[in-house]
Amino acid sequence: MDQYKRPIVYAGMCVLLAIVATGCSPTNQPTQPDQGLAVSIGAQSSVAASIASDEVEMSKLGGVPIDSSDGEFCIGWDEFVGPLSENGERAGDASAIVFDSLAIGSEGRTPHAGEDIGSVFLNYSGNHQEFKKITPLFGGTFYMIFPHLFDQTGIGVSFSGNTDYEFEATGSSVFSPLTATIVSPPSLITITSHANGQRIHADSDFVVTWTGGVVGGNILIRVTPMIVFGPDGFAPCDSSSEMDEYGRRRPGLLDRFGGFPPGIRRDLRMDFRIDTGYVVLIANNPGQATIPALTLQQTLEGASRVSITVSELSSTGISHDGKSYRLIMRDGDRRMLIVE
């Protein structure tokens, strides 16, 4: 079995401090109607940037040659981060980022260097879904369909096997109109060893099994603490110091300047970021993987719930405007487990 292990490192785009500095509301309604809406949109844009950058990093770890690409157009059915659907249904997501080579700099390929490419749509099985165009405060432009942000609840990408999924960009002054198609797999990978909410033991090796995927394909396993998001743009948020339903102390405003919830970090710029967690790439789709108990304990960082994702990434390269882009299809499944 050919595999490699990545330690817990920074993988996502930083989520701006605006989420922290403005506090949060215990309801979905802003506390100050004249300012709260703008704050919420700004916070969600920052979180969206973090998720989009995390997607880029996971694509790289999954073997996609992102560093030599001028952009990626991605569809997936196993959200790497974000809340799991209570009913267990998979809500697909999609993202599009075209990198401005003049703005990449030392930060690499991130939403910081995203180009405006007009409006972007996803066409499949009679659907014509528009991506949310996102321009965070730190600059750059990228596009996302994510069923938990920007009132997109329930508006995920539906799965249909062996189906053409077409990206359509209307274009801009720096990017001509584009249509590009990638075909979905016959069926999705399904985790068979565990159900959402199942209890596992931290002092035992963790074995996950799955079915589906391409025979001989590479499988990306990811284990992270389960991140809890609040209603004010997904900021971990509560004014109390009591234990929450996930068995962790609820972080208040001051807490977030010191001890952050597992899975969230603050860098030198005082921005949030999403940890990579434990990632391993396994060759030849064996249908089973083992995570050592010590690795599980180190990854949890004191959290009592863990998110595990089994993914298979396929990609194809296209040329457009004299540049190279990647179309990525992420097939997989995800579970949230309680660790005892």
C-alpha positions in Angstrom: 0.0 0.0 0.0 1.5 3.3 -1.1 0.7 6.1 1.3 1.9 9.2 3.0 0.9 11.0 6.0 0.6 14.8 6.5 0.8 16.3 10.0 -1.6 18.9 11.2 -0.6 22.0 9.3 -2.1 25.2 7.9 -4.2 24.3 4.8 -6.9 26.9 4.4 -7.2 30.6 3.5 -7.4 32.8 6.6 -10.9 33.8 7.8 -10.7 37.5 8.6 -10.8 38.9 12.1 -14.0 40.7 11.3 -15.8 37.6 12.5 -14.2 38.1 15.9 -14.1 41.8 16.3 -17.8 42.2 15.7 -19.0 39.6 18.2 -22.0 37.5 17.4 -25.7 37.1 17.8 -27.4 34.0 19.3 -30.0 34.2 16.6 -30.0 34.4 12.8 -31.0 38.1 13.0 -28.3 40.7 13.3 -28.3 42.7 16.6 -27.8 46.0 14.7 -29.9 45.9 11.5 -28.0 48.8 9.9 -24.6 47.1 10.4 -25.3 43.4 11.2 -26.2 42.4 7.7 -22.9 43.8 6.2 -21.0 42.1 9.0 -22.7 38.8 8.4 -22.0 39.0 4.6 -18.3 39.9 5.3 -17.9 37.1 7.8 -19.5 34.6 5.4 -17.2 35.8 2.6 -14.2 35.2 4.8 -15.3 31.8 5.8 -16.1 31.0 2.1 -12.5 32.0 1.2 -11.2 29.7 3.9 -13.3 26.8 2.6 -12.3 27.6 -1.0 -8.6 27.7 -0.1 -8.9 24.5 1.9 -10.4 22.9 -1.3 -7.3 24.0 -3.3 -5.0 22.4 -0.6 -6.9 19.2 -0.5 -6.8 18.9 -4.3 -3.0 19.3 -4.1 -2.8 16.6 -1.4 -5.1 14.4 -3.6 -2.6 14.5 -6.4 -4.1 17.2 -8.6 -1.3 19.4 -10.1 -2.7 22.7 -8.8 0.7 24.4 -8.6 1.2 24.2 -12.3 -2.4 25.2 -13.0 -3.9 28.6 -13.7 -7.2 27.8 -12.0 -9.6 25.0 -10.9 -13.3 24.3 -11.4 -14.4 21.7 -8.8 -17.5 19.7 -7.9 -17.7 17.4 -4.9 -20.1 15.5 -2.8 -18.2 15.1 0.5 -17.7 18.5 2.1 -14.3 18.7 3.7 -15.5 21.2 6.3 -18.8 22.6 7.5 -21.8 21.1 9.1 -23.1 17.6 8.2 -26.7 17.2 7.2 -28.7 15.8 10.1 -30.5 13.4 7.8 -27.3 12.2 6.4 -28.0 13.3 2.8 -25.0 14.5 0.8 -25.3 18.0 -0.5 -22.8 18.6 -3.2 -20.8 21.8 -3.5 -18.8 23.5 -6.3 -16.2 26.1 -6.6 -14.3 28.0 -9.3 -11.1 30.0 -9.0 -9.0 31.5 -11.8 -5.6 32.5 -10.5 -4.0 35.9 -11.4 -0.4 34.9 -12.0 0.7 38.5 -11.2 -1.0 38.3 -7.8 0.0 34.9 -6.6 3.2 35.9 -5.0 4.5 34.1 -2.0 1.1 33.0 -0.8 0.6 30.5 -3.7 -2.7 29.7 -5.3 -5.4 31.1 -3.1 -8.6 33.2 -3.4 -6.3 36.2 -2.7 -5.2 35.8 -6.3 -8.6 35.1 -7.8 -9.7 36.7 -11.1 -13.1 38.1 -11.9 -14.4 35.9 -14.8 -18.0 37.3 -15.0 -20.9 35.1 -13.9 -20.4 31.4 -13.5 -23.1 28.7 -13.8 -23.2 24.9 -13.4 -25.4 23.1 -16.0 -26.4 19.4 -15.6 -29.6 17.3 -16.0 -31.7 20.4 -16.8 -30.3 22.4 -13.9 -28.8 25.9 -14.4 -27.3 26.8 -11.1 -25.5 30.1 -10.5 -22.4 30.3 -8.4 -22.1 33.0 -5.7 -19.5 35.5 -6.8 -17.4 36.3 -3.7 -15.1 39.3 -3.2 -13.7 39.2 0.3 -12.2 42.3 2.0 -8.6 41.1 1.4 -9.1 41.1 -2.3 -9.5 38.6 -5.1 -12.6 37.0 -6.6 -13.8 33.4 -6.5 -17.1 31.5 -7.0 -18.9 29.0 -4.9 -22.1 26.9 -4.6 -22.1 25.8 -0.9 -25.3 24.8 0.7 -24.7 26.4 4.1 -23.6 30.0 3.1 -25.3 33.1 1.7 -28.8 31.7 2.1 -27.9 28.8 -0.1 -29.3 26.3 2.4 -30.7 23.3 0.5 -29.3 24.5 -2.8 -26.4 22.0 -3.1 -25.3 20.2 -6.3 -27.4 17.1 -7.0 -25.7 13.9 -8.0 -26.4 12.0 -11.1 -24.2 9.2 -12.3 -22.4 9.2 -15.6 -23.7 12.7 -16.3 -22.1 15.8 -17.9 -21.5 18.7 -15.5 -20.8 21.8 -17.5 -19.1 24.9 -16.1 -20.2 28.1 -17.9 -18.4 31.4 -17.4 -19.7 34.5 -19.1 -16.2 36.1 -19.2 -14.7 39.4 -18.3 -12.0 41.8 -19.7 -9.3 39.4 -18.6 -11.1 36.1 -19.2 -13.0 35.1 -22.4 -16.3 33.2 -22.1 -15.8 29.5 -21.3 -17.8 26.3 -21.2 -16.0 23.1 -20.0 -17.5 19.7 -19.1 -16.5 16.9 -16.7 -18.4 13.6 -16.3 -19.5 12.3 -12.9 -18.7 8.8 -11.8 -21.3 6.0 -12.0 -21.9 6.1 -8.2 -20.5 7.7 -5.1 -18.2 6.3 -2.5 -20.1 5.3 0.6 -18.6 4.7 4.0 -19.9 1.4 5.3 -18.1 1.0 8.6 -19.8 3.8 10.5 -22.9 5.9 10.7 -23.1 9.6 11.7 -23.0 9.9 15.5 -21.5 6.5 16.1 -19.2 6.2 19.1 -15.6 5.2 18.8 -12.7 4.8 21.3 -9.7 7.1 21.2 -7.4 4.5 22.6 -8.1 2.0 19.7 -6.9 2.1 16.1 -9.7 3.4 13.9 -10.6 1.3 10.8 -12.8 2.8 8.2 -14.3 0.9 5.2 -16.1 2.0 2.1 -17.5 0.9 -1.2 -17.5 2.5 -4.6 -14.9 4.5 -6.4 -12.7 3.6 -9.4 -10.8 0.3 -9.2 -7.1 1.2 -8.9 -7.8 4.8 -8.0 -6.2 6.9 -5.3 -8.2 7.5 -2.1 -7.7 10.6 0.1 -8.5 10.0 3.8 -8.9 13.1 6.0 -9.6 13.3 9.7 -10.2 16.6 11.5 -11.9 17.8 14.7 -15.5 18.5 14.0 -15.8 22.3 13.6 -19.0 23.9 15.0 -20.1 27.0 13.2 -22.5 29.7 14.4 -25.2 31.7 12.7 -23.1 34.8 12.2 -21.1 33.6 9.2 -20.0 30.3 10.7 -17.9 31.8 13.5 -17.6 29.5 16.5 -19.8 31.6 18.8 -21.3 31.6 22.2 -20.9 34.0 25.2 -21.0 31.2 27.8 -18.1 29.0 29.0 -20.3 25.9 29.4 -19.7 22.6 27.5 -21.6 22.5 24.3 -23.4 19.6 22.6 -20.1 18.5 21.1 -18.4 18.1 24.5 -16.3 21.2 24.2 -16.2 24.5 26.0 -18.2 27.1 24.1 -15.9 29.9 23.0 -16.9 33.4 23.8 -15.5 36.6 22.2 -12.5 36.8 24.6 -11.8 33.1 24.4 -11.3 33.3 20.7 -8.2 35.6 21.2 -6.6 32.8 23.2 -7.9 29.3 23.0 -9.7 28.5 19.8 -11.9 25.5 19.2 -10.2 22.4 17.8 -9.8 22.6 14.1 -9.5 26.5 14.1 -6.3 28.5 14.4 -5.3 32.1 14.4 -2.2 33.1 12.6 0.2 36.1 13.0 -2.2 38.4 11.1 -4.9 37.5 13.7 -6.9 35.7 11.0 -8.7 32.4 11.4 -7.7 29.3 9.4 -8.8 25.7 9.0 -6.3 23.0 10.0 -5.6 20.2 7.5 -5.8 17.6 10.2 -4.6 14.1 9.4 -4.4 13.3 5.6 -3.2 10.2 3.9 -3.3 9.3 0.2 -3.8 5.6 -0.4 -3.2 3.9 -3.8 -5.3 1.3 -5.6 -8.6 2.0 -3.7 -8.3 -0.9 -1.1 -11.8 -0.2 0.4 -10.3 0.0 3.9 -7.9 2.2 5.9 -6.6 2.2 9.5 -5.9 5.4 11.5 -3.6 4.7 14.5 -5.0 5.5 17.9 -2.1 7.9 18.6 -2.8 9.8 15.4 -6.5 10.1 16.2 -5.7 11.4 19.7 -3.3 14.0 18.4 -5.7 15.2 15.7 -8.6 15.6 18.0 -6.8 18.2 20.2 -9.3 17.7 23.0 -12.5 17.6 20.8 -15.0 14.9 21.4 -16.2 14.7 17.8 -14.3 13.9 14.7 -15.0 14.3 11.0 -13.7 11.7 8.7 -13.8 12.0 4.9 -13.1 9.3 2.2 -12.6 10.9 -1.2 -11.4 10.1 -4.7 -10.4 13.0 -6.9 -10.3 12.8 -10.6 -9.2 15.7 -12.8 -8.7 16.7 -16.4 -6.8 19.5 -17.9 -8.1 22.1 -20.4 -6.5 25.0 -22.2 -8.2 28.4 -22.4 -6.9 31.8 -23.4 -3.4 30.2 -23.7 -3.5 29.0 -20.1 -4.0 25.6 -18.3 -6.9 24.8 -16.0 -8.1 21.8 -14.0 -11.6 20.4 -13.9 -12.0 18.4 -10.7 -14.6 15.8 -9.6 -14.5 14.9 -5.9 -16.4 11.7 -5.2 -16.7 10.7 -1.6 -18.4 10.4 1.7 -18.1 11.9 5.2 -19.1 10.9 8.8 -19.2 12.7 12.1 -18.2 10.4 15.0 -18.2 10.7 18.8 -14.9 9.9 20.4 -14.8 8.4 23.9 
